[in-house]
Amino acid sequence: MIGLSGMAVLVLLAVAFLAKVIGSFVIGLAGVLGVLWVLFTIFTFYFFRDPDPHPPTGAGLVIAPGHGKVDTIDTTTEPEFMGGECQRISIFLSVFDVHVQNSPVMGRIAYFKHSPGQYLNAMRADCAQFNENVLLGIESIEPAGQKIGVRLIAGLIARRIVPWVAQNDPVQRGERISLIQFGSRVNVYLPKHARIKVKLGDRVVGGQSVLASFE
């Protein structure tokens, strides 16, 4: 009994000593932890900002669905909605860009397909082949009778695509259509006769910047 009680006293003293040391350490870090929490809160509000777009007026315009940098302009094949060869403009969204997407034209969501996949770095232009993505096909009213595809692509950090439209929904030019959380990519598919109005390296504003036109 004497031995057991002595051991219990030693354990309590050790626990009290550790609690004092750990408590002092945590108290010492309280200021740093508070600053980190404030910075995280500010960044979260900054990341999920949702500015009101100001779509340009004019006939036959296709505006950027996403905020970011144009890093690919090429010809590709998109068989699901575009039905074959088409032009592609790809926009990379870093963690510092607005991640709300806007409809590039006025029309109707004629095609909607979610494809599960990996979460490779969205800086890779070919990540749409492997990553989780949502393809929206828009049959436009203005410009009349054109097909415009928008592919929302998840990235290394982006783990969730949140569409705000469904198949057959009408959309207005500049209307909010989705949110991709954290760094990601948006591909725009255009008919071959569309005239591209941007160049590689351009930074575009979703719902505002003109990507292409039909003349």
GROMACS elastic network, one bead per residue, 0.5 to 0.9 nm:
[ bonds ]
;  ai    aj funct       b0    kb
    1     4     6  0.50580   500
    1     5     6  0.59585   500
    1     6     6  0.83561   500
    2     5     6  0.52087   500
    2     6     6  0.60604   500
    2     7     6  0.86250   500
    3     6     6  0.50468   500
    3     7     6  0.62001   500
    3     8     6  0.86425   500
    4     7     6  0.50711   500
    4     8     6  0.61793   500
    4     9     6  0.86596   500
    5     9     6  0.62263   500
    5    10     6  0.86720   500
    6     9     6  0.51209   500
    6    10     6  0.62953   500
    6    11     6  0.86952   500
    7    10     6  0.50425   500
    7    11     6  0.61712   500
    7    12     6  0.86387   500
    8    11     6  0.50770   500
    8    12     6  0.61997   500
    8    13     6  0.85975   500
    9    12     6  0.51465   500
    9    13     6  0.61656   500
    9    14     6  0.86124   500
   10    13     6  0.50651   500
   10    14     6  0.61266   500
   10    15     6  0.85863   500
   11    14     6  0.50420   500
   11    15     6  0.61072   500
   11    16     6  0.85186   500
   12    15     6  0.50474   500
   12    16     6  0.60553   500
   12    17     6  0.85219   500
   13    16     6  0.50454   500
   13    17     6  0.61009   500
   13    18     6  0.86236   500
   14    17     6  0.50444   500
   14    18     6  0.61442   500
   14    19     6  0.84727   500
   15    18     6  0.51405   500
   15    19     6  0.59959   500
   15    20     6  0.85197   500
   16    19     6  0.50587   500
   16    20     6  0.61478   500
   16    21     6  0.86845   500
   17    20     6  0.51318   500
   17    21     6  0.62592   500
   17    22     6  0.86027   500
   18    21     6  0.50789   500
   18    22     6  0.59346   500
   18    23     6  0.81600   500
   19    22     6  0.51848   500
   19    23     6  0.56887   500
   19    24     6  0.83417   500
   20    23     6  0.50659   500
   20    24     6  0.60471   500
   20    25     6  0.85438   500
   21    24     6  0.52286   500
   21    25     6  0.62208   500
   21    26     6  0.87226   500
   22    26     6  0.61220   500
   22    27     6  0.84905   500
   23    26     6  0.51562   500
   23    27     6  0.60548   500
   23    28     6  0.84596   500
   24    27     6  0.50882   500
   24    28     6  0.60545   500
   24    29     6  0.86543   500
   25    28     6  0.50418   500
   25    29     6  0.63214   500
   25    30     6  0.86871   500
   26    29     6  0.50229   500
   26    30     6  0.60379   500
   27    30     6  0.50074   500
   27    31     6  0.79505   500
   28    31     6  0.70792   500
   28    32     6  0.82269   500
   29    32     6  0.52397   500
   29    33     6  0.60254   500
   29    34     6  0.84684   500
   30    33     6  0.51072   500
   30    34     6  0.59995   500
   30    35     6  0.86242   500
   31    34     6  0.50945   500
   31    35     6  0.62780   500
   31    36     6  0.86819   500
   32    35     6  0.51675   500
   32    36     6  0.61961   500
   32    37     6  0.86318   500
   33    36     6  0.50692   500
   33    37     6  0.61363   500
   33    38     6  0.86514   500
   34    37     6  0.51275   500
   34    38     6  0.62628   500
   34    39     6  0.86811   500
   35    38     6  0.51278   500
   35    39     6  0.61896   500
   35    40     6  0.85887   500
   36    39     6  0.50971   500
   36    40     6  0.60832   500
   36    41     6  0.85664   500
   37    40     6  0.50528   500
   37    41     6  0.61066   500
   37    42     6  0.86185   500
   38    41     6  0.50961   500
   38    42     6  0.61959   500
   38    43     6  0.86156   500
   39    42     6  0.51342   500
   39    43     6  0.61224   500
   39    44     6  0.85671   500
   40    43     6  0.51123   500
   40    44     6  0.60898   500
   40    45     6  0.87067   500
   41    44     6  0.51320   500
   41    45     6  0.63520   500
   41    46     6  0.85476   500
   42    45     6  0.53045   500
   42    46     6  0.60717   500
   42    47     6  0.85558   500
   43    47     6  0.58679   500
   43    48     6  0.85510   500
   44    47     6  0.50969   500
   44    48     6  0.62485   500
   44    49     6  0.85798   500
   45    48     6  0.53770   500
   45    49     6  0.61559   500
   46    49     6  0.52963   500
   46    96     6  0.82534   500
   46    98     6  0.85323   500
   47    50     6  0.87729   500
   47    95     6  0.72173   500
   47    96     6  0.66088   500
   47    97     6  0.72718   500
   47    98     6  0.65380   500
   47    99     6  0.74840   500
   47   181     6  0.87667   500
   47   182     6  0.77490   500
   48    98     6  0.70379   500
   48    99     6  0.70600   500
   48   100     6  0.80426   500
   48   181     6  0.83454   500
   49    98     6  0.65179   500
   49    99     6  0.81054   500
   49   100     6  0.82856   500
   50    53     6  0.88633   500
   50    98     6  0.69369   500
   50    99     6  0.80292   500
   50   100     6  0.65164   500
   51    98     6  0.82794   500
   51   100     6  0.88350   500
   52   207     6  0.85259   500
   53   102     6  0.83385   500
   53   174     6  0.64037   500
   53   175     6  0.81251   500
   53   176     6  0.88252   500
   53   205     6  0.83906   500
   53   206     6  0.71379   500
   53   207     6  0.51278   500
   53   208     6  0.61313   500
   54   174     6  0.73957   500
   54   207     6  0.65220   500
   54   208     6  0.55829   500
   55    63     6  0.76456   500
   55   173     6  0.68445   500
   55   174     6  0.56221   500
   55   206     6  0.89402   500
   55   207     6  0.55084   500
   55   209     6  0.77930   500
   55   210     6  0.88789   500
   56    61     6  0.82811   500
   56    63     6  0.82233   500
   56   174     6  0.89806   500
   56   207     6  0.84818   500
   56   208     6  0.61517   500
   56   209     6  0.78213   500
   56   210     6  0.78399   500
   57    61     6  0.81954   500
   58    61     6  0.64944   500
   59   142     6  0.69477   500
   59   143     6  0.65621   500
   59   213     6  0.82345   500
   59   214     6  0.81170   500
   59   215     6  0.84811   500
   60   105     6  0.87467   500
   60   142     6  0.61734   500
   60   144     6  0.77937   500
   60   212     6  0.84412   500
   60   213     6  0.52770   500
   60   215     6  0.65704   500
   61   104     6  0.82823   500
   61   105     6  0.73213   500
   61   142     6  0.78652   500
   61   143     6  0.68090   500
   61   210     6  0.66146   500
   61   211     6  0.77631   500
   61   212     6  0.61332   500
   61   214     6  0.65958   500
   61   215     6  0.89586   500
   62    65     6  0.89094   500
   62   104     6  0.52452   500
   62   105     6  0.56865   500
   62   143     6  0.80936   500
   62   148     6  0.86625   500
   62   173     6  0.83402   500
   62   209     6  0.85810   500
   62   210     6  0.58573   500
   62   211     6  0.56592   500
   62   212     6  0.51193   500
   62   213     6  0.57328   500
   62   214     6  0.81747   500
   63   102     6  0.86250   500
   63   103     6  0.77972   500
   63   105     6  0.68370   500
   63   173     6  0.77519   500
   63   174     6  0.75966   500
   63   205     6  0.87247   500
   63   206     6  0.73232   500
   63   207     6  0.60563   500
   63   208     6  0.60100   500
   63   209     6  0.54026   500
   63   211     6  0.51509   500
   63   212     6  0.69862   500
   63   213     6  0.86923   500
   64    67     6  0.73644   500
   64    91     6  0.86339   500
   64   101     6  0.86049   500
   64   102     6  0.74705   500
   64   103     6  0.79281   500
   64   104     6  0.57189   500
   64   174     6  0.85664   500
   64   188     6  0.82795   500
   64   204     6  0.66298   500
   64   205     6  0.65102   500
   64   207     6  0.57873   500
   64   208     6  0.65444   500
   64   209     6  0.55074   500
   64   210     6  0.61294   500
   64   211     6  0.56815   500
   64   212     6  0.87899   500
   65    91     6  0.89083   500
   65   100     6  0.85742   500
   65   101     6  0.51663   500
   65   103     6  0.55567   500
   65   104     6  0.52330   500
   65   150     6  0.77650   500
   65   174     6  0.76188   500
   65   176     6  0.87947   500
   65   177     6  0.86972   500
   65   186     6  0.75724   500
   65   187     6  0.88624   500
   65   188     6  0.79411   500
   65   205     6  0.80383   500
   65   207     6  0.58740   500
   65   208     6  0.84854   500
   65   209     6  0.87876   500
   66    91     6  0.69269   500
   66    92     6  0.84869   500
   66    93     6  0.75515   500
   66    97     6  0.89681   500
   66    98     6  0.77769   500
   66    99     6  0.71498   500
   66   100     6  0.69769   500
   66   102     6  0.65444   500
   66   103     6  0.89446   500
   66   104     6  0.89893   500
   66   185     6  0.83114   500
   66   186     6  0.65070   500
   66   204     6  0.74478   500
   66   205     6  0.65306   500
   66   207     6  0.73078   500
   67    91     6  0.75258   500
   67    92     6  0.80634   500
   67    93     6  0.64039   500
   67    97     6  0.60835   500
   67    98     6  0.57881   500
   67    99     6  0.69810   500
   67   100     6  0.79722   500
   67   101     6  0.76145   500
   67   203     6  0.75160   500
   67   204     6  0.55513   500
   67   207     6  0.83773   500
   68    91     6  0.57938   500
   68    92     6  0.54565   500
   68    94     6  0.70253   500
   68    97     6  0.61064   500
   68    98     6  0.78793   500
   68   185     6  0.86139   500
   68   202     6  0.84044   500
   68   203     6  0.54711   500
   68   204     6  0.55689   500
   68   205     6  0.68234   500
   68   206     6  0.80188   500
   69    90     6  0.82962   500
   69    91     6  0.52870   500
   69    92     6  0.52943   500
   69    93     6  0.68125   500
   69    94     6  0.85706   500
   69   200     6  0.81209   500
   69   201     6  0.60155   500
   69   202     6  0.57546   500
   69   204     6  0.62781   500
   70    73     6  0.76488   500
   70    89     6  0.70219   500
   70    90     6  0.58210   500
   70    92     6  0.64985   500
   70   198     6  0.79446   500
   70   199     6  0.71902   500
   70   200     6  0.54708   500
   70   201     6  0.53478   500
   70   202     6  0.54215   500
   70   203     6  0.62228   500
   70   204     6  0.72568   500
   71    89     6  0.79399   500
   71    90     6  0.61392   500
   71    91     6  0.61628   500
   71    92     6  0.68120   500
   71   125     6  0.79227   500
   71   199     6  0.85022   500
   71   200     6  0.53602   500
   71   201     6  0.57875   500
   71   202     6  0.79331   500
   72    88     6  0.74708   500
   72    89     6  0.56912   500
   72    91     6  0.72578   500
   72    92     6  0.89722   500
   72   125     6  0.70774   500
   72   199     6  0.87625   500
   72   200     6  0.64773   500
   72   201     6  0.86569   500
   73    87     6  0.74316   500
   73    88     6  0.56605   500
   73    90     6  0.65721   500
   73   196     6  0.87730   500
   73   198     6  0.88039   500
   73   199     6  0.75391   500
   73   200     6  0.68810   500
   74    86     6  0.86452   500
   74    87     6  0.58468   500
   74    88     6  0.53631   500
   74    89     6  0.68290   500
   74    90     6  0.88367   500
   75    85     6  0.69366   500
   75    86     6  0.56949   500
   75    88     6  0.58082   500
   75    89     6  0.88589   500
   75   192     6  0.81821   500
   76    84     6  0.81660   500
   76    85     6  0.56327   500
   76    86     6  0.56323   500
   76    87     6  0.61042   500
   76    88     6  0.64240   500
   76   189     6  0.86422   500
   77    82     6  0.81495   500
   77    83     6  0.79514   500
   77    84     6  0.50323   500
   77    86     6  0.59478   500
   77    87     6  0.82259   500
   77    88     6  0.88759   500
   78    81     6  0.67162   500
   78    82     6  0.55847   500
   78    83     6  0.61723   500
   78    84     6  0.52294   500
   78    85     6  0.63038   500
   78    86     6  0.68748   500
   78   149     6  0.88161   500
   78   189     6  0.77437   500
   79    82     6  0.57710   500
   79    85     6  0.76757   500
   80    83     6  0.59037   500
   80    84     6  0.79910   500
   80   111     6  0.87898   500
   80   135     6  0.89234   500
   80   137     6  0.89888   500
   81    84     6  0.82475   500
   81   110     6  0.87604   500
   81   111     6  0.68785   500
   81   135     6  0.85535   500
   81   136     6  0.84697   500
   81   137     6  0.60548   500
   81   138     6  0.88945   500
   81   147     6  0.80608   500
   81   148     6  0.86382   500
   81   149     6  0.70438   500
   82    85     6  0.75314   500
   82    86     6  0.70643   500
   82   137     6  0.79379   500
   82   147     6  0.66610   500
   82   148     6  0.75446   500
   82   149     6  0.69521   500
   82   189     6  0.74606   500
   82   190     6  0.79376   500
   82   191     6  0.76246   500
   83    86     6  0.84753   500
   85   191     6  0.80465   500
   85   192     6  0.75645   500
   86   189     6  0.64037   500
   86   190     6  0.57647   500
   86   191     6  0.51450   500
   86   192     6  0.51664   500
   86   193     6  0.88407   500
   87   188     6  0.81407   500
   87   189     6  0.56473   500
   87   190     6  0.50124   500
   87   191     6  0.61082   500
   87   192     6  0.56211   500
   87   193     6  0.87060   500
   87   194     6  0.80899   500
   87   196     6  0.88962   500
   88   187     6  0.66831   500
   88   188     6  0.55845   500
   88   190     6  0.62922   500
   88   191     6  0.89471   500
   89   186     6  0.84614   500
   89   187     6  0.58220   500
   89   188     6  0.51451   500
   89   189     6  0.66674   500
   89   190     6  0.81374   500
   89   196     6  0.87134   500
   89   198     6  0.89377   500
   89   211     6  0.81481   500
   90   125     6  0.74362   500
   90   185     6  0.71277   500
   90   186     6  0.58613   500
   90   188     6  0.62153   500
   90   189     6  0.87506   500
   91   184     6  0.88159   500
   91   185     6  0.57102   500
   91   186     6  0.52516   500
   91   187     6  0.62771   500
   91   188     6  0.82004   500
   91   203     6  0.86142   500
   91   204     6  0.82541   500
   92   122     6  0.71900   500
   92   123     6  0.66134   500
   92   125     6  0.84694   500
   92   183     6  0.80217   500
   92   184     6  0.63217   500
   92   186     6  0.66387   500
   92   187     6  0.87477   500
   93    96     6  0.77134   500
   93    97     6  0.57076   500
   93    98     6  0.76671   500
   93    99     6  0.71975   500
   93   122     6  0.82692   500
   93   123     6  0.86071   500
   93   182     6  0.82100   500
   93   183     6  0.55373   500
   93   184     6  0.51476   500
   93   185     6  0.54904   500
   93   186     6  0.77099   500
   94    97     6  0.54427   500
   94    98     6  0.85542   500
   94    99     6  0.87814   500
   94   122     6  0.87936   500
   94   123     6  0.86030   500
   94   182     6  0.74110   500
   94   184     6  0.66455   500
   94   185     6  0.84405   500
   95    98     6  0.80886   500
   95    99     6  0.82832   500
   95   157     6  0.87196   500
   95   181     6  0.87965   500
   95   182     6  0.52920   500
   95   184     6  0.80172   500
   96    99     6  0.87656   500
   96   182     6  0.84571   500
   96   183     6  0.80453   500
   97   182     6  0.86784   500
   97   183     6  0.80714   500
   98   101     6  0.82999   500
   98   205     6  0.87326   500
   98   206     6  0.82614   500
   99   178     6  0.84306   500
   99   179     6  0.56997   500
   99   180     6  0.55769   500
   99   181     6  0.65553   500
   99   182     6  0.70252   500
   99   183     6  0.80204   500
   99   184     6  0.82306   500
  100   176     6  0.68948   500
  100   177     6  0.76494   500
  100   178     6  0.58339   500
  100   180     6  0.67077   500
  100   181     6  0.86711   500
  100   206     6  0.79218   500
  101   152     6  0.87362   500
  101   174     6  0.86247   500
  101   175     6  0.83144   500
  101   176     6  0.57866   500
  101   177     6  0.56926   500
  101   178     6  0.51293   500
  101   179     6  0.59747   500
  101   180     6  0.78922   500
  101   186     6  0.86507   500
  101   206     6  0.63719   500
  101   207     6  0.76741   500
  102   105     6  0.89058   500
  102   173     6  0.75469   500
  102   175     6  0.51304   500
  102   177     6  0.52646   500
  102   178     6  0.71152   500
  102   206     6  0.60219   500
  102   207     6  0.52848   500
  103   106     6  0.72630   500
  103   107     6  0.89340   500
  103   138     6  0.87715   500
  103   150     6  0.85927   500
  103   171     6  0.67403   500
  103   172     6  0.66683   500
  103   173     6  0.53447   500
  103   175     6  0.52958   500
  103   176     6  0.63857   500
  103   177     6  0.60833   500
  103   178     6  0.89802   500
  103   206     6  0.86007   500
  103   207     6  0.69436   500
  104   138     6  0.89554   500
  104   148     6  0.80785   500
  104   150     6  0.84519   500
  104   172     6  0.83463   500
  104   173     6  0.55579   500
  104   174     6  0.61497   500
  104   175     6  0.82730   500
  104   188     6  0.88179   500
  104   206     6  0.83958   500
  104   207     6  0.67962   500
  104   208     6  0.88905   500
  104   210     6  0.88040   500
  104   211     6  0.87040   500
  105   138     6  0.79287   500
  105   139     6  0.88261   500
  105   140     6  0.62423   500
  105   141     6  0.78406   500
  105   142     6  0.64955   500
  105   143     6  0.73206   500
  105   148     6  0.79778   500
  105   171     6  0.76553   500
  105   172     6  0.64678   500
  105   174     6  0.71332   500
  105   175     6  0.88235   500
  106   138     6  0.83963   500
  106   139     6  0.83916   500
  106   140     6  0.55856   500
  106   141     6  0.56742   500
  106   142     6  0.54556   500
  106   143     6  0.76097   500
  106   170     6  0.77605   500
  106   171     6  0.55133   500
  106   174     6  0.81345   500
  106   175     6  0.86629   500
  107   110     6  0.88518   500
  107   138     6  0.62539   500
  107   139     6  0.54999   500
  107   142     6  0.68319   500
  107   143     6  0.86178   500
  107   144     6  0.85986   500
  107   169     6  0.86506   500
  107   170     6  0.57924   500
  107   171     6  0.54341   500
  107   172     6  0.65688   500
  107   173     6  0.79864   500
  108   111     6  0.88806   500
  108   137     6  0.83108   500
  108   138     6  0.54370   500
  108   139     6  0.53603   500
  108   140     6  0.63916   500
  108   141     6  0.77642   500
  108   167     6  0.80172   500
  108   168     6  0.58235   500
  108   169     6  0.56720   500
  108   171     6  0.57882   500
  108   172     6  0.86494   500
  109   112     6  0.71338   500
  109   136     6  0.66534   500
  109   137     6  0.57975   500
  109   139     6  0.65736   500
  109   140     6  0.87531   500
  109   165     6  0.77442   500
  109   166     6  0.68695   500
  109   167     6  0.51027   500
  109   169     6  0.53679   500
  109   170     6  0.63577   500
  109   171     6  0.72615   500
  110   136     6  0.76766   500
  110   137     6  0.54919   500
  110   138     6  0.54823   500
  110   139     6  0.60211   500
  110   166     6  0.89807   500
  110   167     6  0.57905   500
  110   168     6  0.55016   500
  110   169     6  0.79971   500
  111   135     6  0.74655   500
  111   136     6  0.55566   500
  111   138     6  0.68669   500
  111   139     6  0.86944   500
  111   149     6  0.87705   500
  111   166     6  0.86535   500
  111   167     6  0.59176   500
  111   168     6  0.77764   500
  112   134     6  0.71820   500
  112   135     6  0.57716   500
  112   137     6  0.64124   500
  112   165     6  0.89959   500
  112   166     6  0.68608   500
  112   167     6  0.55997   500
  112   168     6  0.89038   500
  113   133     6  0.83387   500
  113   134     6  0.55829   500
  113   135     6  0.52192   500
  113   136     6  0.67863   500
  113   137     6  0.88312   500
  114   132     6  0.76907   500
  114   133     6  0.59816   500
  114   135     6  0.65147   500
  114   136     6  0.89155   500
  115   131     6  0.81973   500
  115   132     6  0.55988   500
  115   133     6  0.53400   500
  115   134     6  0.61304   500
  115   135     6  0.81174   500
  116   130     6  0.87285   500
  116   131     6  0.70900   500
  116   133     6  0.66103   500
  116   134     6  0.86518   500
  117   129     6  0.86969   500
  117   130     6  0.57475   500
  117   133     6  0.74375   500
  117   154     6  0.89377   500
  118   127     6  0.88249   500
  118   130     6  0.57556   500
  118   132     6  0.57951   500
  118   154     6  0.83946   500
  118   155     6  0.83224   500
  118   156     6  0.85580   500
  119   122     6  0.79429   500
  119   127     6  0.83839   500
  119   130     6  0.78001   500
  119   131     6  0.52094   500
  119   132     6  0.67443   500
  119   154     6  0.63451   500
  119   155     6  0.50285   500
  119   157     6  0.74934   500
  119   158     6  0.75680   500
  119   159     6  0.72006   500
  120   123     6  0.85913   500
  120   124     6  0.78912   500
  120   127     6  0.64425   500
  120   130     6  0.74971   500
  120   131     6  0.62579   500
  120   154     6  0.81690   500
  120   155     6  0.56022   500
  120   157     6  0.87086   500
  121   124     6  0.60603   500
  121   127     6  0.72162   500
  121   131     6  0.89066   500
  121   154     6  0.87247   500
  121   155     6  0.52173   500
  121   157     6  0.78965   500
  121   183     6  0.86066   500
  121   184     6  0.81219   500
  122   125     6  0.70681   500
  122   126     6  0.84763   500
  122   127     6  0.60553   500
  122   128     6  0.84211   500
  122   131     6  0.84821   500
  122   153     6  0.76307   500
  122   154     6  0.70264   500
  122   156     6  0.63574   500
  122   157     6  0.87371   500
  122   158     6  0.87363   500
  122   183     6  0.70095   500
  122   184     6  0.52369   500
  122   185     6  0.59191   500
  123   126     6  0.87622   500
  123   127     6  0.78705   500
  123   155     6  0.80631   500
  123   183     6  0.87999   500
  123   184     6  0.78136   500
  123   185     6  0.77356   500
  124   127     6  0.53987   500
  124   128     6  0.87021   500
  125   128     6  0.74444   500
  125   185     6  0.84096   500
  126   129     6  0.59525   500
  126   130     6  0.78365   500
  127   130     6  0.54484   500
  127   131     6  0.56811   500
  127   132     6  0.89831   500
  127   153     6  0.78325   500
  127   154     6  0.87227   500
  127   155     6  0.79861   500
  127   185     6  0.86991   500
  128   131     6  0.53657   500
  128   132     6  0.74580   500
  128   133     6  0.68100   500
  128   151     6  0.81271   500
  128   152     6  0.86138   500
  128   153     6  0.61985   500
  128   154     6  0.83916   500
  128   185     6  0.85361   500
  128   187     6  0.85047   500
  129   132     6  0.87716   500
  130   133     6  0.87387   500
  131   153     6  0.66375   500
  131   154     6  0.62062   500
  131   155     6  0.70297   500
  132   152     6  0.85910   500
  132   153     6  0.61560   500
  132   154     6  0.55654   500
  132   155     6  0.80880   500
  132   159     6  0.84236   500
  132   160     6  0.87073   500
  132   161     6  0.84749   500
  133   151     6  0.66398   500
  133   152     6  0.53772   500
  133   154     6  0.60072   500
  133   161     6  0.75546   500
  134   150     6  0.82057   500
  134   151     6  0.55973   500
  134   152     6  0.50903   500
  134   153     6  0.66691   500
  134   154     6  0.88433   500
  134   161     6  0.76302   500
  134   163     6  0.82028   500
  135   149     6  0.70143   500
  135   150     6  0.58406   500
  135   152     6  0.63759   500
  135   153     6  0.86857   500
  136   148     6  0.84683   500
  136   149     6  0.57922   500
  136   150     6  0.51127   500
  136   151     6  0.61324   500
  136   152     6  0.80143   500
  136   166     6  0.88767   500
  136   167     6  0.83651   500
  137   147     6  0.70693   500
  137   148     6  0.60367   500
  137   150     6  0.63771   500
  137   151     6  0.85003   500
  137   167     6  0.88277   500
  138   146     6  0.82196   500
  138   147     6  0.58404   500
  138   148     6  0.51714   500
  138   149     6  0.60687   500
  138   150     6  0.78807   500
  138   171     6  0.86687   500
  139   144     6  0.84304   500
  139   145     6  0.66064   500
  139   146     6  0.59462   500
  139   148     6  0.65641   500
  139   149     6  0.87639   500
  140   143     6  0.58968   500
  140   144     6  0.57159   500
  140   145     6  0.57016   500
  140   146     6  0.53157   500
  140   147     6  0.62489   500
  140   148     6  0.71800   500
  141   145     6  0.61232   500
  141   146     6  0.76008   500
  142   145     6  0.77389   500
  142   146     6  0.81913   500
  142   173     6  0.85284   500
  143   146     6  0.63928   500
  143   213     6  0.84578   500
  143   214     6  0.70010   500
  146   190     6  0.85528   500
  146   191     6  0.76198   500
  146   214     6  0.89570   500
  147   189     6  0.83566   500
  147   190     6  0.69865   500
  147   191     6  0.69504   500
  148   188     6  0.71698   500
  148   189     6  0.57542   500
  148   190     6  0.54255   500
  148   191     6  0.74575   500
  149   187     6  0.78889   500
  149   188     6  0.56076   500
  149   190     6  0.67820   500
  150   186     6  0.69010   500
  150   187     6  0.56924   500
  150   189     6  0.63580   500
  151   185     6  0.83077   500
  151   186     6  0.56174   500
  151   188     6  0.65103   500
  151   189     6  0.81613   500
  152   161     6  0.73776   500
  152   163     6  0.89990   500
  152   178     6  0.84478   500
  152   179     6  0.88598   500
  152   180     6  0.74540   500
  152   184     6  0.80493   500
  152   185     6  0.64540   500
  152   187     6  0.67713   500
  153   158     6  0.85946   500
  153   161     6  0.77017   500
  153   180     6  0.78161   500
  153   184     6  0.59870   500
  153   185     6  0.51688   500
  153   186     6  0.59643   500
  153   187     6  0.78777   500
  154   157     6  0.78607   500
  154   158     6  0.51284   500
  154   159     6  0.60695   500
  154   160     6  0.67607   500
  154   161     6  0.66811   500
  154   180     6  0.68986   500
  154   181     6  0.80224   500
  154   182     6  0.84884   500
  154   183     6  0.76578   500
  154   184     6  0.52131   500
  154   185     6  0.68298   500
  154   186     6  0.89551   500
  155   159     6  0.69036   500
  155   182     6  0.78713   500
  155   183     6  0.59779   500
  155   185     6  0.72158   500
  156   159     6  0.74416   500
  156   182     6  0.87417   500
  156   183     6  0.72501   500
  156   184     6  0.77447   500
  157   181     6  0.79541   500
  157   182     6  0.58708   500
  157   183     6  0.59423   500
  157   184     6  0.78221   500
  158   161     6  0.77851   500
  158   180     6  0.66394   500
  158   181     6  0.50075   500
  158   183     6  0.54734   500
  158   184     6  0.60586   500
  159   180     6  0.80875   500
  159   181     6  0.66686   500
  159   182     6  0.78053   500
  160   179     6  0.84013   500
  160   180     6  0.61606   500
  160   181     6  0.57546   500
  160   182     6  0.85687   500
  161   178     6  0.73898   500
  161   179     6  0.60486   500
  161   181     6  0.65670   500
  162   177     6  0.88244   500
  162   178     6  0.55152   500
  162   179     6  0.50459   500
  162   180     6  0.61798   500
  162   181     6  0.80331   500
  163   166     6  0.76290   500
  163   177     6  0.61623   500
  163   179     6  0.64215   500
  163   180     6  0.83955   500
  164   176     6  0.74435   500
  164   179     6  0.78086   500
  165   168     6  0.86696   500
  165   169     6  0.63365   500
  165   170     6  0.86344   500
  165   171     6  0.83925   500
  165   176     6  0.87580   500
  165   177     6  0.57241   500
  165   178     6  0.73177   500
  166   169     6  0.56706   500
  167   170     6  0.88439   500
  171   174     6  0.84326   500
  171   175     6  0.64261   500
  171   176     6  0.86834   500
  171   177     6  0.81577   500
  172   175     6  0.52748   500
  172   176     6  0.87712   500
  173   176     6  0.89820   500
  173   207     6  0.73163   500
  174   177     6  0.87053   500
  174   206     6  0.76390   500
  174   208     6  0.71227   500
  175   207     6  0.73186   500
  176   179     6  0.85113   500
  176   207     6  0.82134   500
  180   183     6  0.78297   500
  180   184     6  0.68477   500
  180   185     6  0.86348   500
  181   184     6  0.77230   500
  190   193     6  0.81214   500
  190   194     6  0.64186   500
  190   212     6  0.84950   500
  191   194     6  0.56510   500
  192   195     6  0.82312   500
  193   214     6  0.75214   500
  194   212     6  0.63707   500
  194   213     6  0.58420   500
  194   214     6  0.52729   500
  194   215     6  0.79021   500
  195   211     6  0.86369   500
  195   212     6  0.52986   500
  195   213     6  0.52913   500
  195   214     6  0.63037   500
  195   215     6  0.78157   500
  196   199     6  0.80003   500
  196   210     6  0.89041   500
  196   211     6  0.61172   500
  196   213     6  0.67458   500
  197   210     6  0.66755   500
  197   211     6  0.52214   500
  197   213     6  0.72203   500
  198   201     6  0.87524   500
  198   202     6  0.66303   500
  198   204     6  0.87555   500
  198   210     6  0.75542   500
  198   211     6  0.56102   500
  198   212     6  0.72988   500
  199   202     6  0.58635   500
  200   203     6  0.88836   500
  203   209     6  0.88588   500
  204   208     6  0.78626   500
  204   209     6  0.55124   500
  204   210     6  0.81638   500
  204   211     6  0.83475   500
  205   208     6  0.55267   500
  205   209     6  0.52756   500
  205   210     6  0.88253   500
  206   209     6  0.65209   500
  207   210     6  0.86121   500
  210   213     6  0.77567   500
